[in-house]
Amino acid sequence: MPSRVRLADVTPPIALGPLDGRYRAAVAPLVDHLSEAALNRERVHVEVEWLIHLAGYSGSPVVPGAPTLTAADEQYLRDVVDTFGPDEVAELAAIEKITVHDVKAVEYFLKSRLAAAPEGSALRDVGELVHFACTSEDINNLSYALMVRGAVRDVWAPAATALVDQVAALAHELKDQPMLALTHGQPATPTTLGKELAVLAHRLRRQLRRIASDEYLGKLNGATGTYGAHVVAVPGADWPAVSKAFVEHLGLTWNPLTTQIESHDWQAELYADVARFNRVLHNLATDVWTYISRGVFIQIPVAGATGSSTMPHKVNPIRFENAEANLELSSALLDALASTLVTSRLQRDLTDSTTQRNIGPAFGHSLLAIDNVARGLRALSVDTALLARELDENWETLGEPVQSAMRAASVAGVTGMENPYERLKELTRGRRLTAADMREFIGGLGLPDDVAARLAALTPASYTGLAGDLVVYLDA
């Protein structure tokens, strides 16, 4: 038997996972924030800003004797971050092969840029301020906070918000479209299709508000959170104040009390909120799938697309099924991240290092699901004739308003209104009623004329209460 081509040796490399293969286009924006290259760029960013901070905090250097950096020097340093690209990724990888330590490689990389600074620049004399008094986790925790914040605010949240707005717009459009409700899978009090979509949009928006208010914490306090090296090297500095100012300069919330690692509680909180958003969106996907199965929603065929390899009539709800699977994967990863990251043995263990490298896939599967649901919703239309037919076939659903009206009449002193629930149960349970059946029953109750007329005019399609009006709360 001939040997097969080794796909592992193919150039360019073939993706092992679907997020970097089949689904790359939908999740590519996250690469700028949550990839290994993005982590290294953020590390360079933090090291650069720490160097600038040490050289000019409160108008004077934190470390005595450090030269004052000019505006041109600071721009040179920040350009190292802004121009970080494929060549720099390769250069860092080459350095790491020697150091066998990713953060140390970043330190040497930045020192090489300082050595290449223009002749006469003070940058050539500040090499030992790179990574000054830092442990690797000082750089990493700030880098991850910046990465996750960027991924959420610049990529995930805009996509999630656009999807929820899409659902809300559909809810407004269909707010007056009557529909037979199903509770426990059985015909129940009619509602409107728009109101049911509004419920889901409202739930999703609430989770987005929680996510928007989540904090991103950071620390810079040394190997066990004591500022030990800082104080010995420069005893005259107010190191907690220096650290707080630096972390807040990065736009993060300062964590004053940590071990070697920033405790990651903020990550657990954020990931729990995103996972909850995922699960509500999963509920939307399963509901829409069910509406498609019932025929409430009709899928608009895509020219040239195949629904089944053997059944040419089928238009499968694959967007919503794909979303379900990806939301489950994302939530499982987010749950694992949240439960793992809050624990670190004593002053530090390394479980968080590997764990945090899976933040990208966790958000990637969620972003892919968001994209699928958005695409799926755009390809739907409503079968209003089916909805009308279902309602007209279920006149027994008016048993609720009739017995409620009888209760109100009894309270008002009308005689003959005894046992309203039981009488409607006897009339409706296990039976299909027609409009004539229901109106005949109403006519024989002896209700006041105005109440009898109101009930006689009621139909399953008009018995939707305030459903259409409730959609306005989406805009509150």
HELIX and SHEET records of a PDB file:
HELIX    1   1 LEU A    7  ASP A    9  5                                   3    
HELIX    2   2 PRO A   18  ASP A   20  5                                   3    
HELIX    3   3 ARG A   24  VAL A   27  1                                   4    
HELIX    4   4 ALA A   28  LEU A   30  5                                   3    
HELIX    5   5 VAL A   31  LEU A   34  1                                   4    
HELIX    6   6 GLU A   36  GLY A   56  1                                  21    
HELIX    7   7 TYR A   57  GLY A   59  5                                   3    
HELIX    8   8 ALA A   71  ASP A   82  1                                  12    
HELIX    9   9 PRO A   86  THR A   99  1                                  14    
HELIX   10  10 ASP A  102  ALA A  115  1                                  14    
HELIX   11  11 ALA A  122  ASP A  125  5                                   4    
HELIX   12  12 GLY A  127  LEU A  129  5                                   3    
HELIX   13  13 SER A  136  ALA A  151  1                                  16    
HELIX   14  14 VAL A  152  TRP A  156  3                                   5    
HELIX   15  15 ALA A  157  GLU A  173  1                                  17    
HELIX   16  16 LEU A  193  SER A  213  1                                  21    
HELIX   17  17 GLY A  228  ALA A  233  1                                   6    
HELIX   18  18 TRP A  239  HIS A  249  1                                  11    
HELIX   19  19 ASP A  265  ARG A  294  1                                  30    
HELIX   20  20 ILE A  318  LEU A  341  1                                  24    
HELIX   21  21 THR A  351  GLN A  356  1                                   6    
HELIX   22  22 ILE A  359  ARG A  378  1                                  20    
HELIX   23  23 THR A  384  ASP A  392  1                                   9    
HELIX   24  24 TRP A  395  LEU A  398  5                                   4    
HELIX   25  25 GLY A  399  VAL A  411  1                                  13    
HELIX   26  26 PRO A  420  THR A  428  1                                   9    
HELIX   27  27 ALA A  435  GLY A  443  1                                   9    
HELIX   28  28 ASP A  449  ALA A  456  1                                   8    
HELIX   29  29 ALA A  467  LEU A  470  1                                   4    
HELIX   30  30 VAL A  471  ASP A  475  5                                   5    
SHEET    1   A 2 PRO A 178  THR A 183  0                                        
SHEET    2   A 2 GLN A 186  THR A 192 -1                                        
SHEET    1   B 2 LEU A 217  GLY A 218  0                                        
SHEET    2   B 2 THR A 253  TRP A 254  1                                        
SHEET    1   C 2 PHE A 297  GLN A 299  0                                        
SHEET    2   C 2 LEU A 380  VAL A 382 -1                                        
END                                                                             
